[in-house]
């Protein structure tokens, strides 16, 4: 018998303010660090227009409704609400998000609202971004303003999107400003500060008069050893602890386990560094752990890891030239090719079982926090415009396989409440520009016109029948 999705399953799509909105000079918005970075001479694209969601959100939400979606992830740009990050609140920014949120509900679509999606205001970024402890307080204030303003019309809050991707981009790969490379120490410190900032926001939310649910979204990619050798297994474990276990422990166990700390300290010892969080931070993290209402899982790929003794070497594939990426980290391991697994043009292994395994791991290892949403999943693809008749069968196949993994996890006991495609419409990809498309809606980035892709029409059938269709 064909498997049905649970009755109230959320079929959604995701967006993020900087990648979707454009309108960077509208309504008193201040700059975030991407505004500055993407205008440097070396940048090959800029984000000023993005997908024009600022102007087109009504049209986009009408399409979402037509696809049968009942959830959407949006993020609130800190720089629209508090343009310099820590100064005056900007009423025009507040008004914009009231309008956007109201429009979601008008279309019967519940907004899942993220407060930080990679877009720290420029002045706060310059002072050290998440490495500057003052920004924990600044974030807490921004969160409080949002809870007070929008609390009566938002039921699902996400504090921070993907701490690991952010710090890996900023301090390890170096393709996100401030473009530091190979500093695992900075990455760990910034991640820890984000754990504290998340805890502060959750605490503020729970102490407020506002009702609703709050959680955090993590990128959670499974890490498999490429062989069963002890050395490869240890390498995979090291990358897993750094990218996954560190934050899962903090959020859902309320403490870094002894094992996590031992691995992190060992990894940091290669650069002569250590990690000693304060008792005060750990108390706060522990206090709010049980108050997280759900786990948000962003999943695109898994990695196959081999042991590696050389110096760090990372080459980011930002062009979609298959086979051009390298990811080898001293003291951790090297991501290697698994010839049995297909990959995207950006070298991301397509492995739906990795999603199943991750969901089941959350179900088993963090049983107190059963409610799971797949908050992002999708295929970056060079869609052929084809006169507006976009046949994205590869995307349909990708989504189908991953939704099937979700159904299997549900069958095996996991409480998965929803699935959000990244993304509703094609958006700017932070480090790849505009040719890496993910949307149900094709965006012509010159005219900002939208075209429904085959995947959008397919999704409509899935939501109507509440099951996978061919
Ligand atoms: C997630 C982010 O990491 O992946 C999104 O939350 C991002 O903001 C998405 O766009 C896809 O990544 P990329 O690099 O292919 O655009």
Boltz pocket constraint, residues with backbone or C-beta under 6 A from the ligand:
constraints:
  - pocket:
      binder: B
      contacts: [[A, 16], [A, 19], [A, 161], [A, 162], [A, 165], [A, 219], [A, 298], [A, 376], [A, 380], [A, 422], [A, 428], [A, 429], [A, 430], [A, 431], [A, 432], [A, 436]]
      max_distance: 6.0
